Amino acid sequence: MKFHPVYLFLVLPFACLCWVPLYNRIEPSLFGIPFFYWYQMLWTILGAFCILPVYIYEERRRK
C-alpha cells in the first residue's frame, strides 16, 4: 500500500482529540453542555466525515 495524501484525513480527528489542553475547559457551553463534552461529541460526527474521503478513495482504487 502506497501513501496517498487522502490518508491524512485520518490523522485529523486523532490529533484534535489527543491534544486535551485544546479543549479542557468549560466555556463556551452549548445548551448547558460544557465545551469539553460537546467538542468530543462534535468530533464523533466530524470523524465520520474525515473517514468518508478515504473510503471513497479506497473503493475507486479497488475497481
PQR file with spaces between the fields and no chain letter, atoms N, CA, C, O and H, PARSE charges and radii, in Angstrom:
ATOM       1  N    MET     1       0.840   -1.173    0.000 -0.4000 1.5000
ATOM       2  CA   MET     1       0.000    0.000    0.000 -0.0000 2.0000
ATOM       3  C    MET     1       0.890    1.242    0.000  0.5500 1.7000
ATOM       4  O    MET     1       1.737    1.411    0.877 -0.5500 1.4000
ATOM       5  N    LYS     2       0.691    2.090   -0.975 -0.4000 1.5000
ATOM       6  CA   LYS     2       1.459    3.331   -1.066 -0.0000 2.0000
ATOM       7  C    LYS     2       0.745    4.437   -0.305  0.5500 1.7000
ATOM       8  O    LYS     2      -0.477    4.432   -0.155 -0.5500 1.4000
ATOM       9  H    LYS     2       0.004    1.952   -1.687  0.4000 1.0000
ATOM      10  N    PHE     3       1.538    5.377    0.166 -0.4000 1.5000
ATOM      11  CA   PHE     3       0.968    6.515    0.875 -0.0000 2.0000
ATOM      12  C    PHE     3       0.292    7.457   -0.113  0.5500 1.7000
ATOM      13  O    PHE     3       0.838    7.764   -1.173 -0.5500 1.4000
ATOM      14  H    PHE     3       2.530    5.381    0.044  0.4000 1.0000
ATOM      15  N    HIS     4      -0.891    7.905    0.249 -0.4000 1.5000
ATOM      16  CA   HIS     4      -1.621    8.886   -0.535 -0.0000 2.0000
ATOM      17  C    HIS     4      -2.061    9.987    0.430  0.5500 1.7000
ATOM      18  O    HIS     4      -2.422    9.686    1.568 -0.5500 1.4000
ATOM      19  H    HIS     4      -1.334    7.655    1.110  0.4000 1.0000
ATOM      20  N    PRO     5      -2.041   11.253    0.008 -0.5600 1.5000
ATOM      21  CA   PRO     5      -2.409   12.348    0.925  0.2800 2.0000
ATOM      22  C    PRO     5      -3.806   12.240    1.535  0.5500 1.7000
ATOM      23  O    PRO     5      -4.070   12.850    2.571 -0.5500 1.4000
ATOM      24  N    VAL     6      -4.686   11.487    0.923 -0.4000 1.5000
ATOM      25  CA   VAL     6      -6.038   11.354    1.474 -0.0000 2.0000
ATOM      26  C    VAL     6      -6.005   10.692    2.855  0.5500 1.7000
ATOM      27  O    VAL     6      -6.915   10.903    3.657 -0.5500 1.4000
ATOM      28  H    VAL     6      -4.470   10.992    0.081  0.4000 1.0000
ATOM      29  N    TYR     7      -4.994    9.913    3.135 -0.4000 1.5000
ATOM      30  CA   TYR     7      -4.883    9.252    4.434 -0.0000 2.0000
ATOM      31  C    TYR     7      -4.629   10.239    5.565  0.5500 1.7000
ATOM      32  O    TYR     7      -4.814    9.894    6.733 -0.5500 1.4000
ATOM      33  H    TYR     7      -4.255    9.742    2.484  0.4000 1.0000
ATOM      34  N    LEU     8      -4.214   11.446    5.246 -0.4000 1.5000
ATOM      35  CA   LEU     8      -4.000   12.459    6.275 -0.0000 2.0000
ATOM      36  C    LEU     8      -5.313   12.868    6.941  0.5500 1.7000
ATOM      37  O    LEU     8      -5.305   13.400    8.051 -0.5500 1.4000
ATOM      38  H    LEU     8      -4.064   11.726    4.298  0.4000 1.0000
ATOM      39  N    PHE     9      -6.433   12.625    6.273 -0.4000 1.5000
ATOM      40  CA   PHE     9      -7.728   12.885    6.893 -0.0000 2.0000
ATOM      41  C    PHE     9      -7.923   12.043    8.151  0.5500 1.7000
ATOM      42  O    PHE     9      -8.646   12.453    9.060 -0.5500 1.4000
ATOM      43  H    PHE     9      -6.440   12.193    5.372  0.4000 1.0000
ATOM      44  N    LEU    10      -7.295   10.886    8.215 -0.4000 1.5000
ATOM      45  CA   LEU    10      -7.434   10.017    9.379 -0.0000 2.0000
ATOM      46  C    LEU    10      -6.648   10.537   10.575  0.5500 1.7000
ATOM      47  O    LEU    10      -6.959   10.194   11.716 -0.5500 1.4000
ATOM      48  H    LEU    10      -6.708   10.553    7.477  0.4000 1.0000
ATOM      49  N    VAL    11      -5.650   11.346   10.332 -0.4000 1.5000
ATOM      50  CA   VAL    11      -4.830   11.902   11.410 -0.0000 2.0000
ATOM      51  C    VAL    11      -5.547   13.060   12.100  0.5500 1.7000
ATOM      52  O    VAL    11      -5.334   13.298   13.289 -0.5500 1.4000
ATOM      53  H    VAL    11      -5.397   11.624    9.405  0.4000 1.0000
ATOM      54  N    LEU    12      -6.374   13.763   11.385 -0.4000 1.5000
ATOM      55  CA   LEU    12      -7.022   14.963   11.905 -0.0000 2.0000
ATOM      56  C    LEU    12      -7.849   14.709   13.171  0.5500 1.7000
ATOM      57  O    LEU    12      -7.604   15.383   14.172 -0.5500 1.4000
ATOM      58  H    LEU    12      -6.548   13.569   10.419  0.4000 1.0000
ATOM      59  N    PRO    13      -8.809   13.783   13.189 -0.5600 1.5000
ATOM      60  CA   PRO    13      -9.561   13.571   14.436  0.2800 2.0000
ATOM      61  C    PRO    13      -8.686   13.040   15.562  0.5500 1.7000
ATOM      62  O    PRO    13      -8.874   13.394   16.726 -0.5500 1.4000
ATOM      63  N    PHE    14      -7.737   12.196   15.210 -0.4000 1.5000
ATOM      64  CA   PHE    14      -6.836   11.640   16.216 -0.0000 2.0000
ATOM      65  C    PHE    14      -6.040   12.751   16.896  0.5500 1.7000
ATOM      66  O    PHE    14      -5.948   12.792   18.123 -0.5500 1.4000
ATOM      67  H    PHE    14      -7.584   11.908   14.264  0.4000 1.0000
ATOM      68  N    ALA    15      -5.469   13.642   16.103 -0.4000 1.5000
ATOM      69  CA   ALA    15      -4.653   14.723   16.653 -0.0000 2.0000
ATOM      70  C    ALA    15      -5.500   15.704   17.456  0.5500 1.7000
ATOM      71  O    ALA    15      -5.083   16.152   18.524 -0.5500 1.4000
ATOM      72  H    ALA    15      -5.543   13.608   15.106  0.4000 1.0000
ATOM      73  N    CYS    16      -6.670   16.038   16.958 -0.4000 1.5000
ATOM      74  CA   CYS    16      -7.521   17.019   17.650 -0.0000 2.0000
ATOM      75  C    CYS    16      -8.075   16.484   18.964  0.5500 1.7000
ATOM      76  O    CYS    16      -8.330   17.265   19.881 -0.5500 1.4000
ATOM      77  H    CYS    16      -7.009   15.675   16.090  0.4000 1.0000
ATOM      78  N    LEU    17      -8.263   15.193   19.075 -0.4000 1.5000
ATOM      79  CA   LEU    17      -8.781   14.634   20.317 -0.0000 2.0000
ATOM      80  C    LEU    17      -7.679   14.224   21.291  0.5500 1.7000
ATOM      81  O    LEU    17      -7.926   14.120   22.493 -0.5500 1.4000
ATOM      82  H    LEU    17      -8.055   14.559   18.330  0.4000 1.0000
ATOM      83  N    CYS    18      -6.490   13.995   20.799 -0.4000 1.5000
ATOM      84  CA   CYS    18      -5.389   13.646   21.698 -0.0000 2.0000
ATOM      85  C    CYS    18      -4.773   14.876   22.361  0.5500 1.7000
ATOM      86  O    CYS    18      -4.133   14.758   23.406 -0.5500 1.4000
ATOM      87  H    CYS    18      -6.289   14.079   19.823  0.4000 1.0000
ATOM      88  N    TRP    19      -4.955   16.031   21.779 -0.4000 1.5000
ATOM      89  CA   TRP    19      -4.408   17.261   22.346 -0.0000 2.0000
ATOM      90  C    TRP    19      -5.428   17.845   23.323  0.5500 1.7000
ATOM      91  O    TRP    19      -6.121   18.809   23.001 -0.5500 1.4000
ATOM      92  H    TRP    19      -5.474   16.128   20.930  0.4000 1.0000
ATOM      93  N    VAL    20      -5.515   17.258   24.511 -0.4000 1.5000
ATOM      94  CA   VAL    20      -6.531   17.593   25.501 -0.0000 2.0000
ATOM      95  C    VAL    20      -6.472   19.048   25.970  0.5500 1.7000
ATOM      96  O    VAL    20      -7.533   19.637   26.178 -0.5500 1.4000
ATOM      97  H    VAL    20      -4.952   16.474   24.773  0.4000 1.0000
ATOM      98  N    PRO    21      -5.300   19.664   26.151 -0.5600 1.5000
ATOM      99  CA   PRO    21      -5.316   21.072   26.587  0.2800 2.0000
ATOM     100  C    PRO    21      -6.068   22.009   25.638  0.5500 1.7000
ATOM     101  O    PRO    21      -6.457   23.106   26.039 -0.5500 1.4000
ATOM     102  N    LEU    22      -6.271   21.603   24.419 -0.4000 1.5000
ATOM     103  CA   LEU    22      -7.031   22.406   23.465 -0.0000 2.0000
ATOM     104  C    LEU    22      -8.492   22.564   23.890  0.5500 1.7000
ATOM     105  O    LEU    22      -9.079   23.629   23.696 -0.5500 1.4000
ATOM     106  H    LEU    22      -5.955   20.712   24.093  0.4000 1.0000
ATOM     107  N    TYR    23      -9.072   21.538   24.455 -0.4000 1.5000
ATOM     108  CA   TYR    23     -10.499   21.578   24.774 -0.0000 2.0000
ATOM     109  C    TYR    23     -10.802   21.312   26.250  0.5500 1.7000
ATOM     110  O    TYR    23     -11.955   21.044   26.588 -0.5500 1.4000
ATOM     111  H    TYR    23      -8.596   20.673   24.613  0.4000 1.0000
ATOM     112  N    ASN    24      -9.836   21.374   27.112 -0.4000 1.5000
ATOM     113  CA   ASN    24     -10.035   21.133   28.536 -0.0000 2.0000
ATOM     114  C    ASN    24     -10.510   22.410   29.234  0.5500 1.7000
ATOM     115  O    ASN    24      -9.761   23.045   29.976 -0.5500 1.4000
ATOM     116  H    ASN    24      -8.899   21.591   26.837  0.4000 1.0000
ATOM     117  N    ARG    25     -11.755   22.764   28.984 -0.4000 1.5000
ATOM     118  CA   ARG    25     -12.355   23.956   29.599 -0.0000 2.0000
ATOM     119  C    ARG    25     -13.875   23.813   29.598  0.5500 1.7000
ATOM     120  O    ARG    25     -14.432   22.914   28.967 -0.5500 1.4000
ATOM     121  H    ARG    25     -12.363   22.248   28.382  0.4000 1.0000
ATOM     122  N    ILE    26     -14.520   24.706   30.308 -0.4000 1.5000
ATOM     123  CA   ILE    26     -15.980   24.650   30.439 -0.0000 2.0000
ATOM     124  C    ILE    26     -16.666   25.551   29.420  0.5500 1.7000
ATOM     125  O    ILE    26     -17.662   25.153   28.815 -0.5500 1.4000
ATOM     126  H    ILE    26     -14.068   25.436   30.821  0.4000 1.0000
ATOM     127  N    GLU    27     -16.154   26.739   29.227 -0.4000 1.5000
ATOM     128  CA   GLU    27     -16.771   27.711   28.316 -0.0000 2.0000
ATOM     129  C    GLU    27     -16.160   27.594   26.927  0.5500 1.7000
ATOM     130  O    GLU    27     -14.974   27.278   26.844 -0.5500 1.4000
ATOM     131  H    GLU    27     -15.345   27.062   29.718  0.4000 1.0000
ATOM     132  N    PRO    28     -16.847   27.815   25.874 -0.5600 1.5000
ATOM     133  CA   PRO    28     -18.255   28.170   25.765  0.2800 2.0000
ATOM     134  C    PRO    28     -19.129   26.933   25.897  0.5500 1.7000
ATOM     135  O    PRO    28     -18.814   25.874   25.354 -0.5500 1.4000
ATOM     136  N    SER    29     -20.201   27.076   26.603 -0.4000 1.5000
ATOM     137  CA   SER    29     -21.134   25.958   26.742 -0.0000 2.0000
ATOM     138  C    SER    29     -22.183   26.049   25.630  0.5500 1.7000
ATOM     139  O    SER    29     -22.469   27.129   25.113 -0.5500 1.4000
ATOM     140  H    SER    29     -20.456   27.936   27.044  0.4000 1.0000
ATOM     141  N    LEU    30     -22.732   24.923   25.284 -0.4000 1.5000
ATOM     142  CA   LEU    30     -23.732   24.839   24.224 -0.0000 2.0000
ATOM     143  C    LEU    30     -24.956   24.128   24.802  0.5500 1.7000
ATOM     144  O    LEU    30     -24.898   22.936   25.105 -0.5500 1.4000
ATOM     145  H    LEU    30     -22.500   24.046   25.704  0.4000 1.0000
ATOM     146  N    PHE    31     -26.055   24.854   24.954 -0.4000 1.5000
ATOM     147  CA   PHE    31     -27.272   24.323   25.574 -0.0000 2.0000
ATOM     148  C    PHE    31     -26.992   23.769   26.974  0.5500 1.7000
ATOM     149  O    PHE    31     -27.587   22.773   27.383 -0.5500 1.4000
ATOM     150  H    PHE    31     -26.102   25.822   24.708  0.4000 1.0000
ATOM     151  N    GLY    32     -26.090   24.417   27.697 -0.4000 1.5000
ATOM     152  CA   GLY    32     -25.749   23.995   29.048 -0.0000 2.0000
ATOM     153  C    GLY    32     -24.714   22.893   29.119  0.5500 1.7000
ATOM     154  O    GLY    32     -24.328   22.488   30.216 -0.5500 1.4000
ATOM     155  H    GLY    32     -25.607   25.227   27.364  0.4000 1.0000
ATOM     156  N    ILE    33     -24.250   22.392   27.978 -0.4000 1.5000
ATOM     157  CA   ILE    33     -23.236   21.332   27.942 -0.0000 2.0000
ATOM     158  C    ILE    33     -21.868   21.990   27.870  0.5500 1.7000
ATOM     159  O    ILE    33     -21.623   22.791   26.969 -0.5500 1.4000
ATOM     160  H    ILE    33     -24.563   22.721   27.087  0.4000 1.0000
ATOM     161  N    PRO    34     -20.963   21.670   28.805 -0.5600 1.5000
ATOM     162  CA   PRO    34     -19.629   22.273   28.779  0.2800 2.0000
ATOM     163  C    PRO    34     -18.877   21.949   27.490  0.5500 1.7000
ATOM     164  O    PRO    34     -19.102   20.913   26.863 -0.5500 1.4000
ATOM     165  N    PHE    35     -17.991   22.850   27.115 -0.4000 1.5000
ATOM     166  CA   PHE    35     -17.213   22.709   25.888 -0.0000 2.0000
ATOM     167  C    PHE    35     -16.493   21.373   25.839  0.5500 1.7000
ATOM     168  O    PHE    35     -16.438   20.753   24.777 -0.5500 1.4000
ATOM     169  H    PHE    35     -17.809   23.691   27.624  0.4000 1.0000
ATOM     170  N    PHE    36     -15.940   20.909   26.950 -0.4000 1.5000
ATOM     171  CA   PHE    36     -15.187   19.657   26.997 -0.0000 2.0000
ATOM     172  C    PHE    36     -15.989   18.498   26.414  0.5500 1.7000
ATOM     173  O    PHE    36     -15.440   17.656   25.703 -0.5500 1.4000
ATOM     174  H    PHE    36     -15.984   21.412   27.813  0.4000 1.0000
ATOM     175  N    TYR    37     -17.281   18.455   26.711 -0.4000 1.5000
ATOM     176  CA   TYR    37     -18.116   17.346   26.242 -0.0000 2.0000
ATOM     177  C    TYR    37     -18.618   17.536   24.822  0.5500 1.7000
ATOM     178  O    TYR    37     -18.561   16.604   24.020 -0.5500 1.4000
ATOM     179  H    TYR    37     -17.727   19.139   27.288  0.4000 1.0000
ATOM     180  N    TRP    38     -19.112   18.732   24.494 -0.4000 1.5000
ATOM     181  CA   TRP    38     -19.668   18.869   23.153 -0.0000 2.0000
ATOM     182  C    TRP    38     -18.598   18.893   22.080  0.5500 1.7000
ATOM     183  O    TRP    38     -18.883   18.568   20.927 -0.5500 1.4000
ATOM     184  H    TRP    38     -19.158   19.489   25.146  0.4000 1.0000
ATOM     185  N    TYR    39     -17.379   19.266   22.422 -0.4000 1.5000
ATOM     186  CA   TYR    39     -16.266   19.198   21.460 -0.0000 2.0000
ATOM     187  C    TYR    39     -16.004   17.747   21.064  0.5500 1.7000
ATOM     188  O    TYR    39     -15.804   17.439   19.889 -0.5500 1.4000
ATOM     189  H    TYR    39     -17.147   19.530   23.358  0.4000 1.0000
ATOM     190  N    GLN    40     -16.008   16.864   22.058 -0.4000 1.5000
ATOM     191  CA   GLN    40     -15.782   15.449   21.756 -0.0000 2.0000
ATOM     192  C    GLN    40     -16.945   14.842   20.978  0.5500 1.7000
ATOM     193  O    GLN    40     -16.728   14.028   20.080 -0.5500 1.4000
ATOM     194  H    GLN    40     -16.170   17.114   23.012  0.4000 1.0000
ATOM     195  N    MET    41     -18.171   15.227   21.308 -0.4000 1.5000
ATOM     196  CA   MET    41     -19.337   14.737   20.563 -0.0000 2.0000
ATOM     197  C    MET    41     -19.310   15.235   19.121  0.5500 1.7000
ATOM     198  O    MET    41     -19.672   14.502   18.200 -0.5500 1.4000
ATOM     199  H    MET    41     -18.347   15.888   22.037  0.4000 1.0000
ATOM     200  N    LEU    42     -18.884   16.473   18.929 -0.4000 1.5000
ATOM     201  CA   LEU    42     -18.774   17.030   17.582 -0.0000 2.0000
ATOM     202  C    LEU    42     -17.760   16.245   16.751  0.5500 1.7000
ATOM     203  O    LEU    42     -17.978   16.014   15.562 -0.5500 1.4000
ATOM     204  H    LEU    42     -18.590   17.068   19.677  0.4000 1.0000
ATOM     205  N    TRP    43     -16.654   15.835   17.373 -0.4000 1.5000
ATOM     206  CA   TRP    43     -15.641   15.083   16.634 -0.0000 2.0000
ATOM     207  C    TRP    43     -16.096   13.671   16.279  0.5500 1.7000
ATOM     208  O    TRP    43     -15.510   13.040   15.399 -0.5500 1.4000
ATOM     209  H    TRP    43     -16.478   16.022   18.339  0.4000 1.0000
ATOM     210  N    THR    44     -17.111   13.176   16.936 -0.4000 1.5000
ATOM     211  CA   THR    44     -17.690   11.892   16.515 -0.0000 2.0000
ATOM     212  C    THR    44     -18.273   12.030   15.115  0.5500 1.7000
ATOM     213  O    THR    44     -18.083   11.165   14.261 -0.5500 1.4000
ATOM     214  H    THR    44     -17.587   13.688   17.650  0.4000 1.0000
ATOM     215  N    ILE    45     -18.981   13.122   14.894 -0.4000 1.5000
ATOM     216  CA   ILE    45     -19.573   13.382   13.576 -0.0000 2.0000
ATOM     217  C    ILE    45     -18.497   13.783   12.568  0.5500 1.7000
ATOM     218  O    ILE    45     -18.478   13.279   11.445 -0.5500 1.4000
ATOM     219  H    ILE    45     -19.135   13.825   15.588  0.4000 1.0000
ATOM     220  N    LEU    46     -17.602   14.688   12.968 -0.4000 1.5000
ATOM     221  CA   LEU    46     -16.540   15.125   12.057 -0.0000 2.0000
ATOM     222  C    LEU    46     -15.608   13.974   11.693  0.5500 1.7000
ATOM     223  O    LEU    46     -15.092   13.920   10.577 -0.5500 1.4000
ATOM     224  H    LEU    46     -17.618   15.097   13.880  0.4000 1.0000
ATOM     225  N    GLY    47     -15.392   13.058   12.628 -0.4000 1.5000
ATOM     226  CA   GLY    47     -14.551   11.894   12.350 -0.0000 2.0000
ATOM     227  C    GLY    47     -15.129   11.027   11.244  0.5500 1.7000
ATOM     228  O    GLY    47     -14.394   10.489   10.416 -0.5500 1.4000
ATOM     229  H    GLY    47     -15.810   13.102   13.535  0.4000 1.0000
ATOM     230  N    ALA    48     -16.449   10.896   11.236 -0.4000 1.5000
ATOM     231  CA   ALA    48     -17.104   10.134   10.162 -0.0000 2.0000
ATOM     232  C    ALA    48     -16.895   10.817    8.819  0.5500 1.7000
ATOM     233  O    ALA    48     -16.668   10.154    7.807 -0.5500 1.4000
ATOM     234  H    ALA    48     -17.046   11.333   11.909  0.4000 1.0000
ATOM     235  N    PHE    49     -16.973   12.150    8.813 -0.4000 1.5000
ATOM     236  CA   PHE    49     -16.744   12.883    7.570 -0.0000 2.0000
ATOM     237  C    PHE    49     -15.275   12.845    7.147  0.5500 1.7000
ATOM     238  O    PHE    49     -14.973   12.987    5.962 -0.5500 1.4000
ATOM     239  H    PHE    49     -17.157   12.688    9.635  0.4000 1.0000
ATOM     240  N    CYS    50     -14.367   12.656    8.091 -0.4000 1.5000
ATOM     241  CA   CYS    50     -12.948   12.522    7.740 -0.0000 2.0000
ATOM     242  C    CYS    50     -12.651   11.140    7.153  0.5500 1.7000
ATOM     243  O    CYS    50     -11.732   10.990    6.348 -0.5500 1.4000
ATOM     244  H    CYS    50     -14.612   12.541    9.054  0.4000 1.0000
ATOM     245  N    ILE    51     -13.413   10.153    7.548 -0.4000 1.5000
ATOM     246  CA   ILE    51     -13.221    8.796    7.022 -0.0000 2.0000
ATOM     247  C    ILE    51     -13.803    8.664    5.618  0.5500 1.7000
ATOM     248  O    ILE    51     -13.318    7.860    4.822 -0.5500 1.4000
ATOM     249  H    ILE    51     -14.160   10.275    8.202  0.4000 1.0000
ATOM     250  N    LEU    52     -14.819    9.433    5.311 -0.4000 1.5000
ATOM     251  CA   LEU    52     -15.511    9.335    4.028 -0.0000 2.0000
ATOM     252  C    LEU    52     -14.599    9.490    2.810  0.5500 1.7000
ATOM     253  O    LEU    52     -14.693    8.659    1.907 -0.5500 1.4000
ATOM     254  H    LEU    52     -15.212   10.087    5.958  0.4000 1.0000
ATOM     255  N    PRO    53     -13.716   10.505    2.721 -0.5600 1.5000
ATOM     256  CA   PRO    53     -12.851   10.586    1.534  0.2800 2.0000
ATOM     257  C    PRO    53     -11.886    9.407    1.416  0.5500 1.7000
ATOM     258  O    PRO    53     -11.538    8.999    0.309 -0.5500 1.4000
ATOM     259  N    VAL    54     -11.457    8.867    2.541 -0.4000 1.5000
ATOM     260  CA   VAL    54     -10.569    7.698    2.499 -0.0000 2.0000
ATOM     261  C    VAL    54     -11.335    6.494    1.969  0.5500 1.7000
ATOM     262  O    VAL    54     -10.807    5.724    1.167 -0.5500 1.4000
ATOM     263  H    VAL    54     -11.740    9.199    3.441  0.4000 1.0000
ATOM     264  N    TYR    55     -12.552    6.333    2.403 -0.4000 1.5000
ATOM     265  CA   TYR    55     -13.384    5.234    1.926 -0.0000 2.0000
ATOM     266  C    TYR    55     -13.628    5.344    0.423  0.5500 1.7000
ATOM     267  O    TYR    55     -13.506    4.357   -0.303 -0.5500 1.4000
ATOM     268  H    TYR    55     -12.982    6.959    3.054  0.4000 1.0000
ATOM     269  N    ILE    56     -13.969    6.534   -0.038 -0.4000 1.5000
ATOM     270  CA   ILE    56     -14.216    6.741   -1.467 -0.0000 2.0000
ATOM     271  C    ILE    56     -12.955    6.461   -2.275  0.5500 1.7000
ATOM     272  O    ILE    56     -13.022    5.838   -3.334 -0.5500 1.4000
ATOM     273  H    ILE    56     -14.068    7.336    0.552  0.4000 1.0000
ATOM     274  N    TYR    57     -11.813    6.916   -1.786 -0.4000 1.5000
ATOM     275  CA   TYR    57     -10.549    6.661   -2.471 -0.0000 2.0000
ATOM     276  C    TYR    57     -10.266    5.165   -2.554  0.5500 1.7000
ATOM     277  O    TYR    57      -9.874    4.664   -3.609 -0.5500 1.4000
ATOM     278  H    TYR    57     -11.759    7.422   -0.925  0.4000 1.0000
ATOM     279  N    GLU    58     -10.459    4.458   -1.460 -0.4000 1.5000
ATOM     280  CA   GLU    58     -10.191    3.016   -1.444 -0.0000 2.0000
ATOM     281  C    GLU    58     -11.127    2.257   -2.376  0.5500 1.7000
ATOM     282  O    GLU    58     -10.708    1.314   -3.048 -0.5500 1.4000
ATOM     283  H    GLU    58     -10.777    4.865   -0.604  0.4000 1.0000
ATOM     284  N    GLU    59     -12.395    2.666   -2.418 -0.4000 1.5000
ATOM     285  CA   GLU    59     -13.351    1.984   -3.297 -0.0000 2.0000
ATOM     286  C    GLU    59     -12.999    2.221   -4.777  0.5500 1.7000
ATOM     287  O    GLU    59     -13.099    1.306   -5.595 -0.5500 1.4000
ATOM     288  H    GLU    59     -12.736    3.431   -1.872  0.4000 1.0000
ATOM     289  N    ARG    60     -12.597    3.423   -5.105 -0.4000 1.5000
ATOM     290  CA   ARG    60     -12.198    3.695   -6.508 -0.0000 2.0000
ATOM     291  C    ARG    60     -10.908    2.989   -6.877  0.5500 1.7000
ATOM     292  O    ARG    60     -10.722    2.593   -8.028 -0.5500 1.4000
ATOM     293  H    ARG    60     -12.515    4.166   -4.441  0.4000 1.0000
ATOM     294  N    ARG    61     -10.025    2.829   -5.922 -0.4000 1.5000
ATOM     295  CA   ARG    61      -8.743    2.173   -6.195 -0.0000 2.0000
ATOM     296  C    ARG    61      -8.947    0.670   -6.437  0.5500 1.7000
ATOM     297  O    ARG    61      -8.189    0.063   -7.194 -0.5500 1.4000
ATOM     298  H    ARG    61     -10.176    3.150   -4.987  0.4000 1.0000
ATOM     299  N    ARG    62      -9.928    0.086   -5.824 -0.4000 1.5000
ATOM     300  CA   ARG    62     -10.167   -1.360   -5.965 -0.0000 2.0000
ATOM     301  C    ARG    62     -10.803   -1.707   -7.304  0.5500 1.7000
ATOM     302  O    ARG    62     -10.721   -2.856   -7.737 -0.5500 1.4000
ATOM     303  H    ARG    62     -10.544    0.579   -5.210  0.4000 1.0000
ATOM     304  N    LYS    63     -11.427   -0.755   -7.964 -0.4000 1.5000
ATOM     305  CA   LYS    63     -12.117   -1.061   -9.226 -0.0000 2.0000
ATOM     306  C    LYS    63     -11.172   -1.067  -10.388  0.5500 1.7000
ATOM     307  O    LYS    63     -11.588   -1.306  -11.521 -0.5500 1.4000
ATOM     308  H    LYS    63     -11.493    0.179   -7.612  0.4000 1.0000
